C-alpha cells in the first residue's frame, strides 16, 4: 500500500469520525466536554500565572494515566468528543508536570 492509500484511509477515518457522525448528540457531547474541560483550563491558567502547578503532583500523574487510557478507548470507539477532549487534556497534564519538574530542578540548584 502506497502513502497515498494510507493518507486516503486516514482522511476517510477522520471524515467518518468527525463529519459523518455529526448530529445534535455529538454537538451536545462537544459542549459537555468543553464545560468539563473548563475546570482544567482555569487550573492551567492559574498554574501558568504562578509559573508552578497549584495542585498536588499525584493529581497530574492520575490525570496522565486516566487520560491516556480514555484517549486509547476514544480512538478505539472512534468517538470524536473524547478524542478531542482527552487529547487536549493530555497536553495540559504534561505541561503541568513539566512545570513541577522544572520547579523541583530549580530548587535543587539553589540548594547546591
C-alpha positions as CSV (number, residue, x, y, z in Angstrom):
1,X,0.0,0.0,0.0
2,X,1.4,3.4,-1.0
3,X,1.5,6.5,1.1
4,X,-1.5,7.9,-0.9
5,X,-3.5,4.9,0.2
6,X,-2.5,5.4,3.8
7,X,-3.4,9.1,3.6
8,X,-6.7,8.3,1.9
9,X,-7.5,5.8,4.7
10,X,-6.6,8.4,7.4
11,X,-8.7,11.0,5.6
12,X,-11.6,8.6,5.4
13,X,-11.3,7.8,9.1
14,X,-11.3,11.4,10.1
15,X,-14.3,12.1,7.8
16,X,-16.2,9.2,9.3
17,X,-15.4,10.1,13.0
18,X,-15.7,13.9,12.8
19,X,-18.1,14.7,9.9
20,X,-20.4,11.7,9.1
21,X,-21.5,11.3,12.7
22,X,-22.4,15.0,13.2
23,X,-25.8,15.3,14.9
24,X,-27.3,17.1,17.9
25,X,-26.0,14.5,20.3
26,X,-22.4,15.0,19.0
27,X,-22.8,18.8,19.4
28,X,-24.1,18.3,22.9
29,X,-21.2,15.9,23.6
30,X,-18.7,18.6,22.5
31,X,-20.4,21.2,24.6
32,X,-20.4,18.9,27.6
33,X,-16.7,18.2,27.1
34,X,-16.0,21.9,26.9
35,X,-17.8,22.5,30.1
36,X,-16.0,19.7,31.8
37,X,-12.6,20.9,30.4
38,X,-13.1,24.4,31.7
39,X,-12.0,23.4,35.2
40,X,-8.7,22.1,33.8
41,X,-8.3,25.2,31.6
42,X,-8.8,27.5,34.6
43,X,-6.4,25.4,36.7
44,X,-3.9,25.5,33.8
45,X,-4.1,29.3,33.5
46,X,-3.6,29.6,37.3
47,X,-0.5,27.4,37.1
48,X,0.9,29.4,34.2
49,X,0.4,32.7,36.0
50,X,2.0,31.3,39.1
51,X,4.7,29.6,37.0
52,X,4.1,26.4,39.1
53,X,1.5,23.8,39.5
54,X,-1.1,24.7,42.1
55,X,-2.4,21.2,42.7
56,X,-0.8,18.0,44.2
57,X,1.6,16.2,41.8
58,X,-0.4,13.0,42.1
59,X,-3.4,14.7,40.5
60,X,-1.3,15.1,37.4
61,X,0.0,11.5,37.4
62,X,-3.5,10.2,37.7
63,X,-4.6,12.6,35.0
64,X,-2.0,11.3,32.6
65,X,-2.8,7.7,33.4
66,X,-6.5,8.1,33.2
67,X,-6.4,10.5,30.2
68,X,-4.1,8.1,28.3
69,X,-6.5,5.2,28.9
70,X,-9.5,7.2,27.9
71,X,-7.7,8.5,24.8
72,X,-7.0,5.0,23.7
73,X,-10.6,4.0,24.4
74,X,-11.8,7.0,22.5
75,X,-9.6,6.1,19.5
76,X,-10.9,2.6,19.6
77,X,-14.6,3.7,19.8
78,X,-13.9,6.4,17.1
79,X,-15.6,9.0,19.4
80,X,-14.6,12.5,18.3
81,X,-15.8,14.1,21.5
82,X,-13.5,12.1,23.7
83,X,-10.6,12.1,21.2
84,X,-10.6,15.9,21.2
85,X,-11.2,16.2,24.9
86,X,-8.7,13.7,26.2
87,X,-6.1,14.6,23.6
88,X,-6.2,18.3,24.7
89,X,-6.2,17.2,28.3
90,X,-3.0,15.1,27.9
91,X,-1.2,18.3,26.6
92,X,-2.3,20.2,29.7
93,X,-1.3,17.4,32.1
94,X,2.1,17.1,30.5
95,X,2.7,20.8,30.7
96,X,1.9,20.9,34.4
97,X,4.2,18.0,35.1
98,X,6.9,19.9,33.2
99,X,6.3,23.0,35.4
100,X,6.5,20.8,38.5
101,X,9.8,19.1,37.5
102,X,11.3,22.5,36.4
103,X,10.4,24.0,39.8
104,X,12.0,21.0,41.6
105,X,15.1,21.2,39.5
106,X,15.5,24.9,40.2
107,X,15.1,24.2,43.9
108,X,17.8,21.6,43.8
109,X,20.2,24.0,42.0
110,X,19.6,26.6,44.7
111,X,20.5,24.2,47.5
112,X,23.8,23.2,45.8
